[in-house]
Amino acid sequence: MRKLLLAALGCTALGVATAHAEDVVAHAKAVVAKLSGPQTEWTGPTSAPKPEPGKKIAYLSGDENNDICRLYGVFMKEAASHIGWSVTVIDGKGTPTGWLDGMREAIALNPNGIAMCADAASLQEPIREGLAKGIVFIGLHAAATPGPHPDIHLFFNISEAPEAIGPLEADVAIADSNGHANTVVITHNEYAIAKSKSDATVAELRRCPGCKVLEVANFPASAASDRMPGLMTGWVQRYGLPLYVTSVGDNDFDFAVPALRAGGIANDQVKLIGADGNRSAYGRIRAGDQYQIVTVAEPFELQAYEAIDQFNRAFNKQPPSDFIQPPFLVTHANVDTEGGSKDMFFPGNHYKEHYLQIWGAKQ
């Protein structure tokens, strides 16, 4: 399913290691144009078992200070309320130790299911304890790829395809620079999905003969507020201008922009390319003078509804839906479309109505 999706989107990398520069740039510009367009087609499930009311879900948020993790909890509560379920949110506080403590707290609640926006591979001991109690586990950015992950005991992991997001970030830099991007790539490898994204970004940039990967910077996402100001200043001093910086998450740029402003760096000399679609990223892109030029947005509300739908399938002994929402590239030109007027990616494919209909819930 994922390979077919990537091929259909045209966002797979060029298959030639030494491609001609003009071909690489043309490919990048075509992908950027395509994935900046409308997201009106529904390719998700069209049927589901009737949900049994009264189910209890615990949600382990990787970090409630991060938009993506916090909003999953908000929207899962909303989705669950339509079918008589409850959701309890537990804050993992942005560290593997916090995730471990949070998972143990979640299991102690004896819920029917646990969702997590934290790396599942690092939580296998408590997850096995939960499995022994009959608890179903679903990930939200909890593994390297979307889909079922029986190897780490996830019924399903929900995300856009990182092997689409990573190259798309690179393609933005390639297209914007006409094949001459000097780029720093930021990653947070405590999350397997972050490594998948950043590895794909690096691979795509290295297919561009005129581009350079200057550095791959890996540090904990929770350390962004402390690390980013100094790192950003150091990159400008070390590598010069113009400079592109990609990140697996927009949150990093909350702390990069003040450093750039303090350094008197011109807006067109450092260009930030992010992912997730945080509210702050929308604000920077809309303003047009705050360095960030795009984000590859995740549909948080849609994915929260999908999590509840996947739990329902698991509780009814059915296989998971294989739905993966295509990525959407938010730019200054389209920032107010597809939900952007609310500073978030709400695809125009009526996903909420579709889920409520197949659950037999009131709209």
C-alpha positions as CSV (number, residue, x, y, z in Angstrom):
1,M,0.0,0.0,0.0
2,R,2.7,2.5,1.0
3,K,4.8,1.8,-2.1
4,L,1.8,2.3,-4.3
5,L,1.0,5.6,-2.5
6,L,4.5,6.9,-2.9
7,A,4.5,6.1,-6.6
8,A,1.1,7.7,-7.2
9,L,2.3,10.9,-5.5
10,G,5.5,11.0,-7.5
11,C,7.5,11.6,-4.3
12,T,9.8,8.6,-4.5
13,A,13.4,9.6,-5.1
14,L,15.0,9.5,-8.5
15,G,16.5,6.0,-8.9
16,V,19.8,7.1,-10.4
17,A,22.6,8.0,-8.0
18,T,24.3,10.4,-10.5
19,A,21.3,11.9,-12.1
20,H,21.7,15.0,-14.3
21,A,21.2,18.2,-12.4
22,E,18.4,19.5,-14.6
23,D,16.5,16.2,-14.2
24,V,16.8,16.4,-10.4
25,V,15.6,20.0,-10.3
26,A,12.7,19.2,-12.7
27,H,11.7,16.2,-10.6
28,A,11.8,18.3,-7.4
29,K,9.7,21.1,-8.8
30,A,7.1,18.7,-10.1
31,V,6.8,17.0,-6.7
32,V,6.6,20.3,-4.8
33,A,3.8,21.5,-7.2
34,K,1.8,18.3,-6.9
35,L,1.9,18.0,-3.1
36,S,1.0,21.7,-2.6
37,G,-2.3,21.0,-4.3
38,P,-5.8,20.2,-2.9
39,Q,-6.4,17.2,-0.6
40,T,-10.1,16.6,-1.4
41,E,-10.1,12.8,-2.2
42,W,-11.1,10.3,0.5
43,T,-9.1,7.1,0.2
44,G,-9.8,5.9,3.7
45,P,-12.1,3.1,4.9
46,T,-15.8,2.9,3.8
47,S,-17.0,0.4,6.4
48,A,-16.4,-0.5,10.0
49,P,-17.8,-2.7,12.8
50,K,-20.3,-1.0,15.2
51,P,-18.3,0.4,18.1
52,E,-19.3,-1.0,21.6
53,P,-19.7,1.9,24.0
54,G,-17.8,2.2,27.3
55,K,-14.3,1.4,26.0
56,K,-11.4,3.1,27.9
57,I,-8.3,4.4,26.1
58,A,-5.1,5.7,27.7
59,Y,-3.0,8.0,25.6
60,L,0.8,8.4,26.3
61,S,1.7,11.8,24.9
62,G,5.4,12.0,24.1
63,D,5.5,15.6,25.3
64,E,2.5,17.8,26.1
65,N,4.7,20.8,25.3
66,N,4.9,19.7,21.6
67,D,1.9,20.6,19.5
68,I,1.7,17.3,17.6
69,C,1.6,15.1,20.7
70,R,-0.8,17.4,22.6
71,L,-3.2,17.7,19.8
72,Y,-3.5,14.0,19.3
73,G,-4.9,13.7,22.8
74,V,-7.3,16.6,22.3
75,F,-8.7,15.2,19.1
76,M,-8.8,11.5,20.3
77,K,-11.0,12.7,23.2
78,E,-13.3,14.4,20.7
79,A,-13.5,11.3,18.4
80,A,-14.0,8.9,21.3
81,S,-16.9,11.0,22.7
82,H,-19.0,10.3,19.6
83,I,-19.1,6.6,20.4
84,G,-19.3,6.6,24.2
85,W,-15.6,6.0,24.8
86,S,-13.2,7.9,27.2
87,V,-9.6,8.9,26.7
88,T,-7.1,9.6,29.6
89,V,-4.0,11.6,28.6
90,I,-0.6,10.9,30.3
91,D,2.4,13.3,29.7
92,G,5.6,11.5,28.8
93,K,7.5,14.8,29.3
94,G,9.7,14.5,26.3
95,T,12.2,11.9,27.5
96,P,12.6,8.1,27.2
97,T,12.5,7.9,31.0
98,G,9.3,9.9,31.1
99,W,7.8,7.7,28.4
100,L,8.6,4.6,30.4
101,D,7.0,6.0,33.6
102,G,4.0,7.2,31.6
103,M,3.5,3.8,29.9
104,R,3.5,2.1,33.3
105,E,1.0,4.6,34.6
106,A,-1.2,3.9,31.5
107,I,-1.1,0.1,32.0
108,A,-2.0,0.5,35.6
109,L,-5.3,2.1,34.5
110,N,-6.3,-1.2,32.9
111,P,-7.6,0.4,29.7
112,N,-8.9,-1.5,26.7
113,G,-6.3,0.2,24.5
114,I,-3.2,2.4,24.8
115,A,-2.2,4.9,22.1
116,M,1.3,6.4,22.2
117,C,3.1,9.3,20.6
118,A,6.4,8.0,21.8
119,D,8.9,5.5,20.3
120,A,7.4,2.0,20.8
121,A,10.7,0.2,20.4
122,S,12.0,1.7,23.7
123,L,8.9,0.6,25.6
124,Q,8.8,-3.1,24.9
125,E,9.0,-4.3,28.5
126,P,5.9,-2.5,29.7
127,I,4.1,-3.1,26.4
128,R,4.5,-6.9,26.9
129,E,3.1,-6.5,30.4
130,G,0.1,-4.7,28.8
131,L,-0.4,-7.4,26.2
132,A,-0.6,-10.0,29.0
133,K,-3.6,-8.0,30.2
134,G,-5.2,-8.0,26.8
135,I,-4.5,-4.3,26.1
136,V,-4.3,-3.2,22.4
137,F,-1.5,-0.8,21.4
138,I,-1.6,1.7,18.6
139,G,1.1,4.2,17.7
140,L,1.0,7.8,16.5
141,H,4.5,8.4,15.1
142,A,5.6,5.6,17.3
143,A,7.6,3.6,14.7
144,A,9.7,4.2,11.6
145,T,6.8,3.6,9.2
146,P,3.0,3.5,9.1
147,G,1.2,0.2,9.2
148,P,1.0,-2.9,11.4
149,H,4.2,-3.5,13.5
150,P,3.8,-6.9,15.2
151,D,7.5,-7.0,15.8
152,I,7.1,-4.2,18.4
153,H,3.5,-5.2,19.3
154,L,1.7,-2.3,17.6
155,F,-1.7,-3.2,16.0
156,F,-1.0,-0.2,13.8
157,N,1.3,2.8,13.7
158,I,-0.3,6.0,12.3
159,S,1.6,8.6,10.4
160,E,2.2,9.9,6.9
161,A,4.9,8.0,5.1
162,P,8.3,9.3,6.3
163,E,9.9,8.1,3.0
164,A,7.6,10.6,1.3
165,I,8.1,13.4,3.9
166,G,11.9,13.2,4.0
167,P,12.5,13.5,0.2
168,L,9.9,16.2,0.0
169,E,11.8,18.4,2.4
170,A,14.9,17.9,0.3
171,D,12.9,18.6,-2.9
172,V,11.8,21.9,-1.5
173,A,15.5,22.9,-1.0
174,I,16.5,21.6,-4.4
175,A,13.6,23.3,-6.2
176,D,14.0,26.6,-4.4
177,S,17.8,26.8,-5.0
178,N,17.6,25.4,-8.6
179,G,19.9,22.6,-7.5
180,H,22.4,24.5,-5.4
181,A,21.2,24.0,-1.8
182,N,23.8,23.9,1.0
183,T,21.8,22.2,3.7
184,V,21.9,21.3,7.4
185,V,19.6,18.4,8.3
186,I,18.1,18.2,11.9
187,T,16.9,15.0,13.4
188,H,15.9,13.5,16.7
189,N,16.8,9.8,16.6
190,E,15.1,8.9,19.9
191,Y,12.1,8.6,17.5
192,A,12.6,5.9,14.8
193,I,10.3,7.9,12.5
194,A,12.6,10.9,12.8
195,K,15.6,8.8,11.6
196,S,13.5,7.5,8.7
197,K,12.6,11.1,7.7
198,S,16.1,12.5,8.0
199,D,17.8,9.6,6.3
200,A,15.4,10.0,3.3
201,T,16.1,13.8,3.2
202,V,19.9,13.2,3.1
203,A,19.5,10.5,0.4
204,E,17.5,12.8,-1.8
205,L,19.8,15.8,-1.4
206,R,22.8,13.6,-2.3
207,R,21.2,12.8,-5.6
208,C,21.5,16.5,-6.5
209,P,24.9,17.1,-8.0
210,G,25.0,20.7,-7.1
211,C,23.7,20.3,-3.5
212,K,25.7,19.7,-0.3
213,V,24.7,18.1,3.0
214,L,26.8,20.2,5.3
215,E,25.8,18.4,8.6
216,V,23.3,16.0,10.1
217,A,22.5,17.3,13.6
218,N,21.0,14.8,16.0
219,F,19.9,15.8,19.5
220,P,16.8,15.1,21.7
221,A,13.7,16.9,20.6
222,S,13.1,18.0,24.2
223,A,16.5,19.8,24.1
224,A,15.5,22.1,21.2
225,S,15.0,25.2,23.4
226,D,18.5,24.9,24.8
227,R,20.4,23.7,21.7
228,M,18.8,25.5,18.8
229,P,19.9,29.1,19.4
230,G,23.6,28.2,19.6
231,L,23.5,25.6,16.9
232,M,21.8,28.0,14.5
233,T,24.3,30.8,15.2
234,G,27.1,28.3,14.8
235,W,25.9,27.0,11.4
236,V,25.7,30.5,10.0
237,Q,29.2,31.2,11.1
238,R,30.7,27.9,10.0
239,Y,29.0,27.4,6.7
240,G,28.1,30.9,5.5
241,L,25.1,32.0,3.5
242,P,22.8,31.2,1.8
243,L,21.8,28.2,4.0
244,Y,18.9,25.8,4.0
245,V,18.0,24.0,7.2
246,T,15.5,21.0,7.3
247,S,14.1,19.5,10.4
248,V,12.0,16.4,11.2
249,G,9.8,18.7,13.3
250,D,8.7,22.4,13.2
251,N,9.2,22.7,17.0
252,D,13.0,23.2,16.4
253,F,12.4,26.4,14.5
254,D,10.5,28.1,17.4
255,F,14.0,28.5,18.9
256,A,16.0,29.1,15.7
257,V,14.2,32.2,14.5
258,P,15.0,34.4,17.5
259,A,18.7,33.6,17.1
260,L,18.6,34.5,13.4
261,R,16.8,37.8,14.1
262,A,19.3,38.6,16.9
263,G,22.1,37.9,14.4
264,G,20.7,40.3,11.8
265,I,20.4,37.6,9.2
266,A,18.4,38.5,6.2
267,N,15.2,36.5,5.7
268,D,16.2,35.3,2.2
269,Q,19.6,34.0,3.4
270,V,18.5,31.2,5.7
271,K,15.5,29.2,4.7
272,L,13.9,26.8,7.1
273,I,12.0,23.6,5.9
274,G,10.0,21.7,8.5
275,A,7.5,19.0,9.1
276,D,4.5,18.3,11.3
277,G,2.5,21.5,10.6
278,N,2.7,23.1,14.1
279,R,0.6,26.2,14.6
280,S,3.8,28.3,15.0
281,A,5.1,27.0,11.6
282,Y,1.9,28.2,9.9
283,G,2.4,31.6,11.5
284,R,6.0,31.9,10.3
285,I,5.1,30.8,6.8
286,R,2.1,33.2,6.6
287,A,4.2,36.1,7.7
288,G,6.7,35.5,4.9
289,D,9.6,37.2,6.7
290,Q,10.3,34.7,9.5
291,Y,12.7,32.3,7.6
292,Q,10.5,29.3,7.4
293,I,9.3,28.7,3.9
294,V,7.3,25.4,4.1
295,T,6.2,22.7,6.4
296,V,5.1,19.2,5.5
297,A,1.9,19.1,7.5
298,E,0.4,16.1,9.4
299,P,-3.4,15.9,9.7
300,F,-3.5,15.6,13.5
301,E,-7.3,15.5,13.8
302,L,-7.7,13.0,11.0
303,Q,-5.1,10.7,12.5
304,A,-6.7,10.9,15.9
305,Y,-10.0,9.8,14.4
306,E,-8.1,7.1,12.6
307,A,-6.6,5.9,15.9
308,I,-10.1,5.4,17.4
309,D,-11.1,3.6,14.2
310,Q,-8.1,1.3,14.4
311,F,-8.9,0.5,18.1
312,N,-12.5,-0.3,17.1
313,R,-11.3,-2.8,14.5
314,A,-8.9,-4.4,16.9
315,F,-11.5,-4.8,19.6
316,N,-13.8,-6.5,17.1
317,K,-11.0,-8.9,15.9
318,Q,-10.8,-7.3,12.5
319,P,-7.6,-6.4,10.6
320,P,-6.5,-2.8,10.6
321,S,-7.4,-0.3,7.9
322,D,-4.4,0.3,5.7
323,F,-5.2,4.0,5.1
324,I,-2.3,6.5,4.9
325,Q,-3.1,10.2,4.3
326,P,-0.9,11.7,1.6
327,P,1.5,14.5,2.8
328,F,0.6,18.2,2.2
329,L,3.2,20.9,1.6
330,V,2.2,24.2,3.2
331,T,3.7,27.2,1.5
332,H,3.2,31.0,1.6
333,A,0.9,30.7,-1.4
334,N,-1.5,28.1,0.0
335,V,-1.1,28.7,3.7
336,D,-4.8,29.4,4.2
337,T,-6.1,26.4,2.3
338,E,-6.9,22.9,3.6
339,G,-7.6,24.2,7.1
340,G,-4.7,26.6,7.1
341,S,-6.9,29.5,8.1
342,K,-7.0,27.7,11.5
343,D,-3.3,27.2,11.5
344,M,-3.6,23.4,11.0
345,F,-3.9,20.8,8.2
346,F,-7.5,19.8,8.0
347,P,-7.8,17.9,4.6
348,G,-10.8,18.8,2.6
349,N,-11.8,15.2,2.1
350,H,-14.6,15.2,4.8
351,Y,-12.7,12.6,6.9
352,K,-14.7,13.3,10.1
353,E,-18.0,12.8,8.4
354,H,-16.7,9.5,6.8
355,Y,-15.6,8.1,10.2
356,L,-18.8,9.1,12.0
357,Q,-20.8,7.5,9.2
358,I,-19.1,4.2,9.2
359,W,-19.3,4.1,13.0
360,G,-23.0,4.8,12.9
361,A,-22.4,7.8,15.2
362,K,-24.3,11.1,15.2
363,Q,-22.9,13.8,12.9
